[in-house]
Amino acid sequence: MTMPPMLVAEADPARRFVSGFSRGLSWFGMLIFVALAFVGPGWTALAIATFAMTILGERRIRRMRWELDAPSPEGRFRFGRDASRSVRVADLGGVVVMLHAGAQSRGIPITRPHEHWWLVGHDGALLGDASSQGLDPMAPERFGAALGVPFVTFAEARRAGALPHGLPWYALRPGLAVVVAIVVSVAVMAVVLLLPTYWG
């Protein structure tokens, strides 16, 4: 007989935002893209891509779920879309936590900070990663206390030379990831601005 999980947390896209007002500001920004879509083909493509990524992102977050079994030799921590990924708690040596700051617009907070957990085995290998984006803000604290394994921040793990093996490049070199994101953004905007307008 399968026992129900001891802890469950389901994500809600609305929890990403600090308030209903901040979510409204986000959608107001989307309306600006709608207006710009009538300027030229570049802006149209950018508006469609932005809308698509926003809708797909909200659908992805809506399906995110964490589950933790009651303590047992085979108890598992499940995470990801529909809690489809999992690790055996007994195999978990610790968790490296990376805190992502919330987004702001002209000093107005828009989205909430959230945690990204890098799940580390006893041998230092990366077992998986779980994001708390869209979950109840107290979910990481509840799950962390129930898991009963050491937690360290990403900065502490880096200083101690204890980062897990197998981290993706953007986690190992966040500065480079920012540079790449800026270069891609500038390149996209350059293409958009160089394309002719519908009336030009």
C-alpha positions, 0 to 999 in steps of 0.5 A: 500500500502506497502511503501519502506524502508527509509534506506537499507543496504545490506552486501557484504562478500568482505567488511569484509576485509580491502583490496583485499590483506588481502582477498587474504591472507585469501584465501592463508591460505585456500590453506595451509589447502588444502596442510595439507589435504594430511597429514592425516585424521585429517587434511583432516577433519579439512580442509573440516570443515574449507572450509565448514564454510568459504563458509557457512559464506560468503553465510550467510553474503551475505544475511544479510540486514538492513532496516528501515521504515520511521517514523510512529507508526508501523515503523520497523527496520529489520535485519538479513538474508534477513531482516527477523527479526524485531522490532517495532521502538516504542518498542525500548528503546535503543541499546547496542553496542559491537565493535568487533575488526578486525582480524590480521595476524602477525600485518597485518590487515585482517578483518574490525571491526564491530558492534554488536547491542543488541536491548533493549526494554523500560523494559530492555528486549532484543528484538534482535541483529543485526550485521553490519558485511559485511555492508557499514562501514557507515551503523551503523552511518546512521541507528543509527541517524535515529532510534533516540534512546539512544546508549551506549557501552557494557562497559558503560552498564555493569558499569551502571548495565544496560545490557539487560535481556536475553543476551546469556552467551558468551556476559555476560562472554566474558572472559569465551567465550575466554577460552572455544574457546581456550580449544576447539581449543586445543582439536581439534588440539590434536586429529588432531595431534594424528591421524596417517598420511596417510604414517605412 
